[in-house]
């Protein structure tokens, strides 16, 4: 496994004024954290799909337009 970068490593590189190494270490640290967050979200979504739970979005009833509604609208715009 790859040697993980810590915030302390970033501080050391900054203090030693090594901008290229700092940038590489920062990018590694950030990409590791993003990958971990994405993986955690995937697991969360998969578990909610298989458990039958719904997320924050609820199915709302769709409004259906009836012939009566169209007739009423036509009468209101004709007059």
C-alpha positions as MATLAB code, in Angstrom:
seq = 'XXXXXXXXXXXXXXXXXXXXXXXXXXXXXXXXXXXXXXXXXXXXXXXXXXXXXXXXXXXXXXXXXXXXXXXXXXXXXXX';
ca = [
       0.000    0.000    0.000;
       1.076    3.529   -0.742;
       2.553    5.716    2.010;
      -0.257    8.018    3.090;
       0.341   11.738    3.438;
      -0.702   13.503    6.612;
      -1.407   17.126    7.403;
       1.802   17.134    9.452;
       3.713   16.198    6.289;
       2.181   19.194    4.529;
       3.187   21.502    7.353;
       6.741   20.155    7.305;
       7.033   20.617    3.552;
       5.655   24.125    3.833;
       8.076   24.998    6.611;
      10.979   23.571    4.584;
       9.828   25.670    1.590;
       9.456   22.778   -0.819;
       6.566   23.916   -3.014;
       6.669   21.066   -5.559;
       6.715   18.360   -2.898;
       4.001   20.244   -0.985;
       1.769   20.345   -4.055;
       2.246   16.627   -4.740;
       1.573   15.729   -1.112;
      -1.493   17.985   -0.994;
      -2.894   16.458   -4.180;
      -2.322   12.947   -2.795;
      -3.997   13.799    0.503;
      -6.967   15.442   -1.192;
      -7.480   12.652   -3.727;
      -7.373   10.025   -0.957;
      -9.986   11.873    1.065;
     -12.227   12.380   -1.968;
     -11.954    8.702   -2.921;
     -12.881    7.687    0.633;
     -15.885   10.037    0.647;
     -17.108    8.758   -2.724;
     -16.758    5.149   -1.595;
     -18.684    5.856    1.598;
     -21.477    7.555   -0.369;
     -21.682    4.609   -2.781;
     -22.086    2.218    0.137;
     -24.755    4.472    1.649;
     -26.708    4.640   -1.604;
     -26.411    0.910   -2.253;
     -27.605    0.030    1.224;
     -30.596    2.357    0.918;
     -31.537    0.849   -2.452;
     -31.418   -2.711   -1.209;
     -33.172   -1.990    2.063;
     -36.109   -0.399    0.275;
     -35.684    2.972    1.938;
     -36.117    6.145   -0.023;
     -33.746    9.037    0.209;
     -34.788   12.609    0.890;
     -36.923   12.666   -2.229;
     -40.511   11.577   -1.793;
     -42.691   10.656   -4.716;
     -45.140   13.463   -5.161;
     -48.459   12.957   -6.806;
     -48.476   14.290  -10.307;
     -51.262   16.647  -11.203;
     -53.214   15.439  -14.173;
     -54.971   17.808  -16.484;
     -58.493   16.756  -17.300;
     -60.712   17.724  -20.198;
     -62.768   19.839  -17.795;
     -59.680   21.842  -16.818;
     -58.855   22.536  -20.461;
     -62.439   23.603  -21.195;
     -62.446   25.919  -18.173;
     -59.165   27.510  -19.284;
     -60.433   28.019  -22.839;
     -63.601   29.703  -21.583;
     -61.581   32.045  -19.359;
     -59.247   33.104  -22.185;
     -62.010   33.556  -24.778;
     -63.927   36.101  -22.774;
];
